[in-house]
């Protein structure tokens, strides 16, 4: 499923919103998650999961082509942890 | 930030009611879950991919007792953030893009 499919499905279930409007809202939803994480906030959605930032320290890596050792700078990566409901749902267990 | 906060943001940014905003958030999450339940990968451009991965049976250990136990095969969801998302949280979205085009 792509974002376009998602928008299509959601707009079928929302009376009174055009596909274009749904698209704007869906984009805004994902953007607000991105913005929250970028500003250091974390997101917890019950039944779905949580998004937060994980920090990676400086580490020494190698250029795979030349074998030369390089420093991979520290960075922050978005991390998602599935919630209990989602985990069970995906694993085919009954929820609740 | 919780579900309600996301809904409130939508409510503030566009003219829909709080109720409508929350309904849409629920609908989007519900649709994502439904798709993942069927083992389908969900790709959100500019955000990332939710992928269902099948794990084989493996042996684990109870870290407290050292006892060996079998871990049953299972399916798990992983999220792979897109490049755009990764760059965004590092505050370098435009910078990296220009480096790549070199």
N, CA and C atoms of all chains as a GROMACS GRO file, in nm:
protein
  594
    1UNK      N    1   0.083  -0.118   0.000
    1UNK     CA    2   0.000   0.000   0.000
    1UNK      C    3   0.088   0.125   0.000
    2UNK      N    4   0.059   0.216  -0.087
    2UNK     CA    5   0.134   0.341  -0.092
    2UNK      C    6   0.050   0.452  -0.028
    3UNK      N    7   0.109   0.569  -0.018
    3UNK     CA    8   0.036   0.680   0.042
    3UNK      C    9  -0.089   0.713  -0.039
    4UNK      N   10  -0.074   0.702  -0.172
    4UNK     CA   11  -0.189   0.729  -0.259
    4UNK      C   12  -0.304   0.633  -0.230
    5UNK      N   13  -0.271   0.504  -0.211
    5UNK     CA   14  -0.374   0.405  -0.178
    5UNK      C   15  -0.439   0.436  -0.044
    6UNK      N   16  -0.354   0.476   0.049
    6UNK     CA   17  -0.402   0.510   0.183
    6UNK      C   18  -0.503   0.625   0.176
    7UNK      N   19  -0.465   0.728   0.101
    7UNK     CA   20  -0.552   0.845   0.085
    7UNK      C   21  -0.685   0.805   0.021
    8UNK      N   22  -0.674   0.722  -0.081
    8UNK     CA   23  -0.792   0.671  -0.151
    8UNK      C   24  -0.887   0.599  -0.053
    9UNK      N   25  -0.830   0.509   0.026
    9UNK     CA   26  -0.910   0.431   0.120
    9UNK      C   27  -0.974   0.519   0.226
   10UNK      N   28  -0.894   0.613   0.277
   10UNK     CA   29  -0.946   0.700   0.382
   10UNK      C   30  -1.057   0.791   0.327
   11UNK      N   31  -1.038   0.839   0.205
   11UNK     CA   32  -1.136   0.933   0.150
   11UNK      C   33  -1.268   0.863   0.118
   12UNK      N   34  -1.262   0.732   0.093
   12UNK     CA   35  -1.386   0.657   0.070
   12UNK      C   36  -1.470   0.650   0.197
   13UNK      N   37  -1.400   0.654   0.311
   13UNK     CA   38  -1.471   0.638   0.438
   13UNK      C   39  -1.509   0.772   0.502
   14UNK      N   40  -1.462   0.882   0.444
   14UNK     CA   41  -1.498   1.010   0.501
   14UNK      C   42  -1.597   1.081   0.411
   15UNK      N   43  -1.716   1.095   0.460
   15UNK     CA   44  -1.816   1.168   0.384
   15UNK      C   45  -1.783   1.316   0.394
   16UNK      N   46  -1.805   1.389   0.288
   16UNK     CA   47  -1.789   1.534   0.296
   16UNK      C   48  -1.649   1.587   0.274
   17UNK      N   49  -1.555   1.497   0.247
   17UNK     CA   50  -1.420   1.545   0.216
   17UNK      C   51  -1.381   1.495   0.078
   18UNK      N   52  -1.325   1.584  -0.001
   18UNK     CA   53  -1.279   1.541  -0.132
   18UNK      C   54  -1.146   1.467  -0.116
   19UNK      N   55  -1.105   1.402  -0.223
   19UNK     CA   56  -0.978   1.329  -0.217
   19UNK      C   57  -0.862   1.425  -0.196
   20UNK      N   58  -0.874   1.540  -0.259
   20UNK     CA   59  -0.770   1.643  -0.247
   20UNK      C   60  -0.757   1.688  -0.101
   21UNK      N   61  -0.872   1.711  -0.037
   21UNK     CA   62  -0.871   1.754   0.103
   21UNK      C   63  -0.813   1.645   0.193
   22UNK      N   64  -0.853   1.522   0.164
   22UNK     CA   65  -0.799   1.410   0.242
   22UNK      C   66  -0.648   1.402   0.227
   23UNK      N   67  -0.602   1.424   0.105
   23UNK     CA   68  -0.458   1.419   0.079
   23UNK      C   69  -0.384   1.522   0.164
   24UNK      N   70  -0.439   1.642   0.168
   24UNK     CA   71  -0.375   1.748   0.246
   24UNK      C   72  -0.369   1.709   0.394
   25UNK      N   73  -0.480   1.655   0.444
   25UNK     CA   74  -0.486   1.616   0.585
   25UNK      C   75  -0.388   1.503   0.618
   26UNK      N   76  -0.386   1.402   0.530
   26UNK     CA   77  -0.296   1.289   0.554
   26UNK      C   78  -0.150   1.335   0.553
   27UNK      N   79  -0.116   1.420   0.457
   27UNK     CA   80   0.021   1.473   0.453
   27UNK      C   81   0.055   1.550   0.580
   28UNK      N   82  -0.043   1.627   0.623
   28UNK     CA   83  -0.023   1.709   0.742
   28UNK      C   84  -0.002   1.620   0.866
   29UNK      N   85  -0.074   1.510   0.869
   29UNK     CA   86  -0.062   1.416   0.981
   29UNK      C   87   0.081   1.361   0.991
   30UNK      N   88   0.134   1.315   0.879
   30UNK     CA   89   0.270   1.261   0.882
   30UNK      C   90   0.373   1.371   0.908
   31UNK      N   91   0.345   1.490   0.855
   31UNK     CA   92   0.436   1.602   0.880
   31UNK      C   93   0.440   1.639   1.027
   32UNK      N   94   0.324   1.630   1.093
   32UNK     CA   95   0.323   1.670   1.234
   32UNK      C   96   0.403   1.571   1.318
   33UNK      N   97   0.404   1.444   1.277
   33UNK     CA   98   0.488   1.345   1.347
   33UNK      C   99   0.635   1.379   1.324
   34UNK      N  100   0.669   1.411   1.200
   34UNK     CA  101   0.808   1.446   1.168
   34UNK      C  102   0.855   1.568   1.246
   35UNK      N  103   0.768   1.670   1.248
   35UNK     CA  104   0.804   1.793   1.319
   35UNK      C  105   0.822   1.769   1.467
   36UNK      N  106   0.732   1.689   1.524
   36UNK     CA  107   0.742   1.661   1.668
   36UNK      C  108   0.875   1.592   1.700
   37UNK      N  109   0.911   1.494   1.619
   37UNK     CA  110   1.037   1.423   1.642
   37UNK      C  111   1.157   1.516   1.624
   38UNK      N  112   1.150   1.598   1.520
   38UNK     CA  113   1.262   1.688   1.493
   38UNK      C  114   1.282   1.786   1.608
   39UNK      N  115   1.172   1.821   1.676
   39UNK     CA  116   1.186   1.914   1.787
   39UNK      C  117   1.213   1.841   1.919
   40UNK      N  118   1.239   1.712   1.910
   40UNK     CA  119   1.280   1.637   2.029
   40UNK      C  120   1.165   1.574   2.106
   41UNK      N  121   1.044   1.594   2.058
   41UNK     CA  122   0.927   1.536   2.123
   41UNK      C  123   0.913   1.390   2.081
   42UNK      N  124   0.838   1.312   2.157
   42UNK     CA  125   0.808   1.177   2.110
   42UNK      C  126   0.658   1.160   2.097
   43UNK      N  127   0.619   1.064   2.019
   43UNK     CA  128   0.476   1.044   1.992
   43UNK      C  129   0.435   0.907   2.040
   44UNK      N  130   0.329   0.903   2.116
   44UNK     CA  131   0.278   0.775   2.163
   44UNK      C  132   0.134   0.760   2.122
   45UNK      N  133   0.107   0.660   2.042
   45UNK     CA  134  -0.030   0.637   1.998
   45UNK      C  135  -0.076   0.502   2.049
   46UNK      N  136  -0.168   0.507   2.142
   46UNK     CA  137  -0.214   0.382   2.204
   46UNK      C  138  -0.271   0.288   2.099
   47UNK      N  139  -0.234   0.162   2.106
   47UNK     CA  140  -0.288   0.062   2.014
   47UNK      C  141  -0.212   0.056   1.883
   48UNK      N  142  -0.125   0.155   1.860
   48UNK     CA  143  -0.049   0.154   1.736
   48UNK      C  144   0.101   0.142   1.763
   49UNK      N  145   0.154   0.240   1.831
   49UNK     CA  146   0.296   0.234   1.862
   49UNK      C  147   0.350   0.372   1.897
   50UNK      N  148   0.481   0.380   1.909
   50UNK     CA  149   0.540   0.509   1.943
   50UNK      C  150   0.657   0.540   1.851
   51UNK      N  151   0.672   0.669   1.828
   51UNK     CA  152   0.785   0.717   1.749
   51UNK      C  153   0.874   0.798   1.841
   52UNK      N  154   1.003   0.773   1.835
   52UNK     CA  155   1.094   0.859   1.907
   52UNK      C  156   1.229   0.863   1.837
   53UNK      N  157   1.317   0.946   1.890
   53UNK     CA  158   1.448   0.963   1.829
   53UNK      C  159   1.549   0.878   1.902
   54UNK      N  160   1.632   0.810   1.827
   54UNK     CA  161   1.745   0.740   1.887
   54UNK      C  162   1.872   0.808   1.839
   55UNK      N  163   1.965   0.826   1.930
   55UNK     CA  164   2.090   0.890   1.892
   55UNK      C  165   2.197   0.785   1.864
   56UNK      N  166   2.270   0.808   1.759
   56UNK     CA  167   2.383   0.721   1.727
   56UNK      C  168   2.511   0.799   1.751
   57UNK      N  169   2.602   0.737   1.823
   57UNK     CA  170   2.730   0.805   1.850
   57UNK      C  171   2.820   0.807   1.727
   58UNK      N  172   2.922   0.888   1.735
   58UNK     CA  173   3.031   0.884   1.636
   58UNK      C  174   3.080   0.741   1.624
   59UNK      N  175   3.111   0.697   1.508
   59UNK     CA  176   3.176   0.566   1.504
   59UNK      C  177   3.272   0.564   1.386
   60UNK      N  178   3.364   0.468   1.395
   60UNK     CA  179   3.460   0.458   1.287
   60UNK      C  180   3.407   0.362   1.183
   61UNK      N  181   3.400   0.407   1.061
   61UNK     CA  182   3.353   0.319   0.954
   61UNK      C  183   3.462   0.310   0.849
   62UNK      N  184   3.434   0.235   0.747
   62UNK     CA  185   3.532   0.222   0.642
   62UNK      C  186   3.468   0.248   0.507
   63UNK      N  187   3.542   0.311   0.422
   63UNK     CA  188   3.496   0.325   0.285
   63UNK      C  189   3.509   0.187   0.222
   64UNK      N  190   3.396   0.127   0.186
   64UNK     CA  191   3.401  -0.012   0.137
   64UNK      C  192   3.482  -0.026   0.008
   65UNK      N  193   3.496   0.082  -0.063
   65UNK     CA  194   3.568   0.075  -0.190
   65UNK      C  195   3.720   0.080  -0.169
   66UNK      N  196   3.762   0.173  -0.085
   66UNK     CA  197   3.906   0.191  -0.068
   66UNK      C  198   3.962   0.128   0.059
   67UNK      N  199   3.872   0.093   0.152
   67UNK     CA  200   3.920   0.034   0.277
   67UNK      C  201   3.967   0.139   0.375
   68UNK      N  202   3.962   0.262   0.333
   68UNK     CA  203   4.006   0.375   0.413
   68UNK      C  204   3.913   0.394   0.533
   69UNK      N  205   3.973   0.423   0.648
   69UNK     CA  206   3.891   0.440   0.766
   69UNK      C  207   3.839   0.584   0.777
   70UNK      N  208   3.710   0.597   0.802
   70UNK     CA  209   3.651   0.730   0.812
   70UNK      C  210   3.565   0.738   0.938
   71UNK      N  211   3.544   0.860   0.986
   71UNK     CA  212   3.458   0.875   1.102
   71UNK      C  213   3.316   0.903   1.055
   72UNK      N  214   3.224   0.816   1.098
   72UNK     CA  215   3.083   0.840   1.069
   72UNK      C  216   3.030   0.926   1.182
   73UNK      N  217   2.988   1.049   1.151
   73UNK     CA  218   2.950   1.142   1.258
   73UNK      C  219   2.825   1.096   1.333
   74UNK      N  220   2.810   1.146   1.453
   74UNK     CA  221   2.691   1.112   1.531
   74UNK      C  222   2.567   1.163   1.461
   75UNK      N  223   2.458   1.092   1.481
   75UNK     CA  224   2.335   1.137   1.417
   75UNK      C  225   2.213   1.089   1.493
   76UNK      N  226   2.101   1.144   1.456
   76UNK     CA  227   1.976   1.104   1.519
   76UNK      C  228   1.892   1.030   1.417
   77UNK      N  229   1.832   0.920   1.458
   77UNK     CA  230   1.746   0.846   1.365
   77UNK      C  231   1.607   0.827   1.425
   78UNK      N  232   1.505   0.839   1.338
   78UNK     CA  233   1.368   0.816   1.385
   78UNK      C  234   1.351   0.667   1.415
   79UNK      N  235   1.282   0.638   1.523
   79UNK     CA  236   1.263   0.498   1.562
   79UNK      C  237   1.116   0.473   1.594
   80UNK      N  238   1.064   0.364   1.542
   80UNK     CA  239   0.924   0.328   1.569
   80UNK      C  240   0.920   0.198   1.646
   81UNK      N  241   0.840   0.197   1.750
   81UNK     CA  242   0.820   0.073   1.824
   81UNK      C  243   0.672   0.040   1.819
   82UNK      N  244   0.642  -0.078   1.767
   82UNK     CA  245   0.501  -0.117   1.754
   82UNK      C  246   0.440  -0.138   1.892
   83UNK      N  247   0.315  -0.098   1.906
   83UNK     CA  248   0.243  -0.118   2.031
   83UNK      C  249   0.193  -0.260   2.042
   84UNK      N  250   0.142  -0.293   2.160
   84UNK     CA  251   0.099  -0.430   2.187
   84UNK      C  252  -0.008  -0.477   2.088
   85UNK      N  253  -0.110  -0.394   2.069
   85UNK     CA  254  -0.219  -0.431   1.978
   85UNK      C  255  -0.168  -0.460   1.838
   86UNK      N  256  -0.085  -0.370   1.788
   86UNK     CA  257  -0.034  -0.384   1.652
   86UNK      C  258   0.053  -0.509   1.640
   87UNK      N  259   0.135  -0.532   1.743
   87UNK     CA  260   0.221  -0.651   1.743
   87UNK      C  261   0.139  -0.778   1.732
   88UNK      N  262   0.035  -0.785   1.813
   88UNK     CA  263  -0.048  -0.906   1.815
   88UNK      C  264  -0.128  -0.921   1.687
   89UNK      N  265  -0.174  -0.809   1.637
   89UNK     CA  266  -0.251  -0.809   1.513
   89UNK      C  267  -0.168  -0.864   1.397
   90UNK      N  268  -0.044  -0.818   1.389
   90UNK     CA  269   0.043  -0.857   1.279
   90UNK      C  270   0.088  -1.002   1.292
   91UNK      N  271   0.098  -1.046   1.418
   91UNK     CA  272   0.143  -1.183   1.442
   91UNK      C  273   0.027  -1.282   1.432
   92UNK      N  274  -0.092  -1.230   1.399
   92UNK     CA  275  -0.207  -1.319   1.379
   92UNK      C  276  -0.271  -1.367   1.506
   93UNK      N  277  -0.235  -1.302   1.616
   93UNK     CA  278  -0.300  -1.339   1.742
   93UNK      C  279  -0.422  -1.251   1.760
   94UNK      N  280  -0.514  -1.297   1.841
   94UNK     CA  281  -0.632  -1.215   1.864
   94UNK      C  282  -0.596  -1.103   1.962
   95UNK      N  283  -0.654  -0.988   1.938
   95UNK     CA  284  -0.623  -0.872   2.021
   95UNK      C  285  -0.718  -0.865   2.141
   96UNK      N  286  -0.664  -0.827   2.254
   96UNK     CA  287  -0.744  -0.810   2.375
   96UNK      C  288  -0.754  -0.940   2.444
   97UNK      N  289   0.368   1.367   2.267
   97UNK     CA  290   0.255   1.399   2.180
   97UNK      C  291   0.168   1.275   2.162
   98UNK      N  292   0.040   1.292   2.174
   98UNK     CA  293  -0.052   1.181   2.159
   98UNK      C  294  -0.146   1.202   2.041
   99UNK      N  295  -0.230   1.104   2.022
   99UNK     CA  296  -0.324   1.109   1.911
   99UNK      C  297  -0.405   1.239   1.910
  100UNK      N  298  -0.455   1.277   2.027
  100UNK     CA  299  -0.536   1.399   2.039
  100UNK      C  300  -0.457   1.522   1.995
  101UNK      N  301  -0.327   1.523   2.029
  101UNK     CA  302  -0.245   1.639   1.993
  101UNK      C  303  -0.229   1.650   1.842
  102UNK      N  304  -0.215   1.536   1.777
  102UNK     CA  305  -0.206   1.537   1.631
  102UNK      C  306  -0.338   1.590   1.574
  103UNK      N  307  -0.448   1.540   1.628
  103UNK     CA  308  -0.580   1.584   1.582
  103UNK      C  309  -0.596   1.735   1.604
  104UNK      N  310  -0.550   1.784   1.718
  104UNK     CA  311  -0.560   1.928   1.746
  104UNK      C  312  -0.480   2.012   1.648
  105UNK      N  313  -0.366   1.959   1.608
  105UNK     CA  314  -0.286   2.030   1.509
  105UNK      C  315  -0.360   2.043   1.377
  106UNK      N  316  -0.425   1.932   1.337
  106UNK     CA  317  -0.502   1.934   1.213
  106UNK      C  318  -0.617   2.035   1.226
  107UNK      N  319  -0.676   2.034   1.343
  107UNK     CA  320  -0.788   2.125   1.369
  107UNK      C  321  -0.743   2.271   1.360
  108UNK      N  322  -0.625   2.299   1.415
  108UNK     CA  323  -0.575   2.436   1.413
  108UNK      C  324  -0.531   2.482   1.274
  109UNK      N  325  -0.474   2.387   1.199
  109UNK     CA  326  -0.419   2.427   1.069
  109UNK      C  327  -0.523   2.436   0.960
  110UNK      N  328  -0.626   2.351   0.967
  110UNK     CA  329  -0.731   2.357   0.866
  110UNK      C  330  -0.865   2.370   0.935
  111UNK      N  331  -0.966   2.402   0.856
  111UNK     CA  332  -1.093   2.436   0.919
  111UNK      C  333  -1.184   2.322   0.966
  112UNK      N  334  -1.130   2.201   0.982
  112UNK     CA  335  -1.220   2.093   1.023
  112UNK      C  336  -1.240   2.092   1.175
  113UNK      N  337  -1.349   2.031   1.219
  113UNK     CA  338  -1.378   2.029   1.362
  113UNK      C  339  -1.284   1.931   1.434
  114UNK      N  340  -1.277   1.945   1.566
  114UNK     CA  341  -1.193   1.855   1.645
  114UNK      C  342  -1.235   1.711   1.628
  115UNK      N  343  -1.367   1.692   1.622
  115UNK     CA  344  -1.423   1.558   1.608
  115UNK      C  345  -1.381   1.498   1.473
  116UNK      N  346  -1.395   1.578   1.369
  116UNK     CA  347  -1.356   1.532   1.235
  116UNK      C  348  -1.208   1.498   1.228
  117UNK      N  349  -1.128   1.586   1.291
  117UNK     CA  350  -0.984   1.566   1.289
  117UNK      C  351  -0.947   1.434   1.356
  118UNK      N  352  -1.006   1.410   1.471
  118UNK     CA  353  -0.976   1.286   1.545
  118UNK      C  354  -1.024   1.164   1.465
  119UNK      N  355  -1.142   1.178   1.402
  119UNK     CA  356  -1.193   1.068   1.320
  119UNK      C  357  -1.096   1.032   1.208
  120UNK      N  358  -1.041   1.134   1.145
  120UNK     CA  359  -0.949   1.109   1.034
  120UNK      C  360  -0.822   1.042   1.083
  121UNK      N  361  -0.769   1.091   1.196
  121UNK     CA  362  -0.649   1.030   1.251
  121UNK      C  363  -0.674   0.881   1.279
  122UNK      N  364  -0.789   0.852   1.339
  122UNK     CA  365  -0.826   0.713   1.368
  122UNK      C  366  -0.836   0.632   1.239
  123UNK      N  367  -0.896   0.693   1.140
  123UNK     CA  368  -0.918   0.626   1.012
  123UNK      C  369  -0.785   0.592   0.944
  124UNK      N  370  -0.693   0.687   0.949
  124UNK     CA  371  -0.562   0.664   0.887
  124UNK      C  372  -0.489   0.551   0.960
  125UNK      N  373  -0.489   0.558   1.093
  125UNK     CA  374  -0.421   0.454   1.171
  125UNK      C  375  -0.487   0.318   1.151
  126UNK      N  376  -0.622   0.318   1.148
  126UNK     CA  377  -0.695   0.194   1.128
  126UNK      C  378  -0.663   0.131   0.994
  127UNK      N  379  -0.653   0.214   0.891
  127UNK     CA  380  -0.623   0.166   0.757
  127UNK      C  381  -0.481   0.109   0.750
  128UNK      N  382  -0.388   0.177   0.818
  128UNK     CA  383  -0.250   0.128   0.825
  128UNK      C  384  -0.247  -0.010   0.892
  129UNK      N  385  -0.316  -0.021   1.004
  129UNK     CA  386  -0.317  -0.146   1.080
  129UNK      C  387  -0.376  -0.260   0.998
  130UNK      N  388  -0.485  -0.230   0.930
  130UNK     CA  389  -0.553  -0.330   0.850
  130UNK      C  390  -0.458  -0.388   0.744
  131UNK      N  391  -0.385  -0.296   0.682
  131UNK     CA  392  -0.293  -0.336   0.576
  131UNK      C  393  -0.178  -0.422   0.632
  132UNK      N  394  -0.125  -0.379   0.746
  132UNK     CA  395  -0.014  -0.451   0.809
  132UNK      C  396  -0.061  -0.588   0.859
  133UNK      N  397  -0.185  -0.592   0.902
  133UNK     CA  398  -0.243  -0.717   0.949
  133UNK      C  399  -0.240  -0.822   0.838
  134UNK      N  400  -0.262  -0.775   0.714
  134UNK     CA  401  -0.258  -0.865   0.599
  134UNK      C  402  -0.117  -0.893   0.550
  135UNK      N  403  -0.020  -0.845   0.626
  135UNK     CA  404   0.119  -0.871   0.591
  135UNK      C  405   0.171  -0.781   0.481
  136UNK      N  406   0.096  -0.677   0.452
  136UNK     CA  407   0.132  -0.588   0.341
  136UNK      C  408   0.227  -0.477   0.387
  137UNK      N  409   0.322  -0.443   0.304
  137UNK     CA  410   0.411  -0.331   0.332
  137UNK      C  411   0.337  -0.200   0.304
  138UNK      N  412   0.355  -0.102   0.391
  138UNK     CA  413   0.294   0.028   0.367
  138UNK      C  414   0.404   0.129   0.341
  139UNK      N  415   0.398   0.193   0.225
  139UNK     CA  416   0.501   0.290   0.188
  139UNK      C  417   0.444   0.430   0.189
  140UNK      N  418   0.497   0.512   0.277
  140UNK     CA  419   0.452   0.650   0.284
  140UNK      C  420   0.567   0.738   0.234
  141UNK      N  421   0.550   0.792   0.114
  141UNK     CA  422   0.657   0.873   0.054
  141UNK      C  423   0.692   0.991   0.145
  142UNK      N  424   0.820   1.014   0.166
  142UNK     CA  425   0.865   1.126   0.248
  142UNK      C  426   0.863   1.096   0.396
  143UNK      N  427   0.810   0.978   0.433
  143UNK     CA  428   0.801   0.942   0.574
  143UNK      C  429   0.876   0.812   0.600
  144UNK      N  430   0.831   0.706   0.539
  144UNK     CA  431   0.902   0.579   0.554
  144UNK      C  432   0.814   0.460   0.520
  145UNK      N  433   0.869   0.341   0.535
  145UNK     CA  434   0.796   0.219   0.505
  145UNK      C  435   0.772   0.137   0.632
  146UNK      N  436   0.651   0.090   0.645
  146UNK     CA  437   0.621  -0.007   0.750
  146UNK      C  438   0.625  -0.144   0.685
  147UNK      N  439   0.713  -0.229   0.734
  147UNK     CA  440   0.733  -0.358   0.671
  147UNK      C  441   0.702  -0.471   0.769
  148UNK      N  442   0.629  -0.570   0.724
  148UNK     CA  443   0.604  -0.687   0.806
  148UNK      C  444   0.711  -0.790   0.776
  149UNK      N  445   0.786  -0.828   0.878
  149UNK     CA  446   0.893  -0.925   0.857
  149UNK      C  447   0.862  -1.054   0.928
  150UNK      N  448   0.893  -1.162   0.858
  150UNK     CA  449   0.872  -1.295   0.917
  150UNK      C  450   1.000  -1.338   0.985
  151UNK      N  451   0.988  -1.375   1.112
  151UNK     CA  452   1.105  -1.421   1.187
  151UNK      C  453   1.096  -1.572   1.200
  152UNK      N  454   1.209  -1.637   1.178
  152UNK     CA  455   1.212  -1.782   1.196
  152UNK      C  456   1.218  -1.817   1.344
  153UNK      N  457   1.195  -1.942   1.372
  153UNK     CA  458   1.208  -1.989   1.508
  153UNK      C  459   1.355  -1.978   1.548
  154UNK      N  460   1.382  -1.936   1.671
  154UNK     CA  461   1.521  -1.930   1.713
  154UNK      C  462   1.530  -1.961   1.862
  155UNK      N  463   1.652  -1.990   1.902
  155UNK     CA  464   1.672  -2.020   2.043
  155UNK      C  465   1.709  -1.894   2.117
  156UNK      N  466   1.650  -1.878   2.232
  156UNK     CA  467   1.684  -1.762   2.314
  156UNK      C  468   1.724  -1.813   2.450
  157UNK      N  469   1.759  -1.720   2.534
  157UNK     CA  470   1.798  -1.756   2.668
  157UNK      C  471   1.726  -1.663   2.765
  158UNK      N  472   1.679  -1.716   2.870
  158UNK     CA  473   1.627  -1.632   2.976
  158UNK      C  474   1.748  -1.563   3.038
  159UNK      N  475   1.757  -1.432   3.024
  159UNK     CA  476   1.878  -1.363   3.070
  159UNK      C  477   1.898  -1.373   3.221
  160UNK      N  478   1.792  -1.399   3.294
  160UNK     CA  479   1.804  -1.408   3.438
  160UNK      C  480   1.858  -1.543   3.483
  161UNK      N  481   1.802  -1.649   3.426
  161UNK     CA  482   1.839  -1.783   3.472
  161UNK      C  483   1.939  -1.852   3.380
  162UNK      N  484   1.957  -1.798   3.258
  162UNK     CA  485   2.049  -1.861   3.164
  162UNK      C  486   1.988  -1.982   3.096
  163UNK      N  487   1.865  -2.008   3.127
  163UNK     CA  488   1.794  -2.123   3.073
  163UNK      C  489   1.765  -2.103   2.924
  164UNK      N  490   1.783  -2.207   2.846
  164UNK     CA  491   1.758  -2.195   2.704
  164UNK      C  492   1.611  -2.220   2.672
  165UNK      N  493   1.554  -2.131   2.591
  165UNK     CA  494   1.415  -2.150   2.554
  165UNK      C  495   1.396  -2.128   2.404
  166UNK      N  496   1.295  -2.190   2.348
  166UNK     CA  497   1.267  -2.172   2.206
  166UNK      C  498   1.181  -2.048   2.186
  167UNK      N  499   1.215  -1.968   2.084
  167UNK     CA  500   1.132  -1.853   2.051
  167UNK      C  501   1.058  -1.889   1.923
  168UNK      N  502   0.927  -1.889   1.931
  168UNK     CA  503   0.846  -1.935   1.818
  168UNK      C  504   0.859  -1.843   1.698
  169UNK      N  505   0.834  -1.895   1.577
  169UNK     CA  506   0.838  -1.809   1.459
  169UNK      C  507   0.729  -1.704   1.472
  170UNK      N  508   0.756  -1.583   1.425
  170UNK     CA  509   0.657  -1.478   1.441
  170UNK      C  510   0.670  -1.372   1.333
  171UNK      N  511   0.570  -1.288   1.325
  171UNK     CA  512   0.574  -1.177   1.231
  171UNK      C  513   0.579  -1.047   1.309
  172UNK      N  514   0.670  -0.961   1.268
  172UNK     CA  515   0.685  -0.833   1.338
  172UNK      C  516   0.682  -0.716   1.240
  173UNK      N  517   0.644  -0.600   1.291
  173UNK     CA  518   0.644  -0.479   1.209
  173UNK      C  519   0.772  -0.402   1.233
  174UNK      N  520   0.837  -0.361   1.127
  174UNK     CA  521   0.950  -0.270   1.144
  174UNK      C  522   0.922  -0.145   1.063
  175UNK      N  523   0.978  -0.036   1.108
  175UNK     CA  524   0.962   0.090   1.036
  175UNK      C  525   1.097   0.132   0.982
  176UNK      N  526   1.103   0.157   0.853
  176UNK     CA  527   1.227   0.207   0.793
  176UNK      C  528   1.203   0.350   0.749
  177UNK      N  529   1.257   0.446   0.824
  177UNK     CA  530   1.234   0.586   0.790
  177UNK      C  531   1.296   0.620   0.655
  178UNK      N  532   1.231   0.710   0.582
  178UNK     CA  533   1.286   0.752   0.452
  178UNK      C  534   1.405   0.845   0.474
  179UNK      N  535   1.483   0.862   0.370
  179UNK     CA  536   1.599   0.953   0.377
  179UNK      C  537   1.556   1.092   0.419
  180UNK      N  538   1.444   1.133   0.362
  180UNK     CA  539   1.394   1.268   0.391
  180UNK      C  540   1.367   1.284   0.541
  181UNK      N  541   1.305   1.184   0.599
  181UNK     CA  542   1.275   1.186   0.742
  181UNK      C  543   1.404   1.189   0.824
  182UNK      N  544   1.499   1.105   0.787
  182UNK     CA  545   1.626   1.098   0.861
  182UNK      C  546   1.700   1.231   0.856
  183UNK      N  547   1.702   1.288   0.736
  183UNK     CA  548   1.769   1.418   0.721
  183UNK      C  549   1.696   1.525   0.799
  184UNK      N  550   1.565   1.515   0.799
  184UNK     CA  551   1.482   1.614   0.866
  184UNK      C  552   1.511   1.619   1.016
  185UNK      N  553   1.523   1.504   1.080
  185UNK     CA  554   1.548   1.505   1.225
  185UNK      C  555   1.692   1.546   1.259
  186UNK      N  556   1.779   1.547   1.157
  186UNK     CA  557   1.914   1.594   1.179
  186UNK      C  558   1.931   1.739   1.134
  187UNK      N  559   1.820   1.799   1.096
  187UNK     CA  560   1.821   1.939   1.056
  187UNK      C  561   1.909   1.970   0.938
  188UNK      N  562   1.913   1.880   0.844
  188UNK     CA  563   2.003   1.901   0.730
  188UNK      C  564   1.935   1.862   0.599
  189UNK      N  565   1.803   1.876   0.592
  189UNK     CA  566   1.734   1.825   0.474
  189UNK      C  567   1.781   1.887   0.342
  190UNK      N  568   1.805   2.018   0.342
  190UNK     CA  569   1.844   2.079   0.214
  190UNK      C  570   1.992   2.055   0.184
  191UNK      N  571   2.071   2.061   0.291
  191UNK     CA  572   2.217   2.046   0.281
  191UNK      C  573   2.258   1.914   0.215
  192UNK      N  574   2.198   1.804   0.265
  192UNK     CA  575   2.235   1.672   0.215
  192UNK      C  576   2.192   1.652   0.071
  193UNK      N  577   2.075   1.708   0.041
  193UNK     CA  578   2.026   1.692  -0.094
  193UNK      C  579   2.122   1.756  -0.196
  194UNK      N  580   2.178   1.871  -0.159
  194UNK     CA  581   2.268   1.937  -0.253
  194UNK      C  582   2.400   1.862  -0.264
  195UNK      N  583   2.440   1.795  -0.155
  195UNK     CA  584   2.563   1.716  -0.160
  195UNK      C  585   2.549   1.597  -0.254
  196UNK      N  586   2.427   1.538  -0.249
  196UNK     CA  587   2.402   1.419  -0.330
  196UNK      C  588   2.404   1.450  -0.479
  197UNK      N  589   2.363   1.571  -0.514
  197UNK     CA  590   2.352   1.603  -0.655
  197UNK      C  591   2.488   1.636  -0.717
  198UNK      N  592   2.592   1.641  -0.634
  198UNK     CA  593   2.725   1.669  -0.686
  198UNK      C  594   2.776   1.556  -0.776
   0.00000   0.00000   0.00000
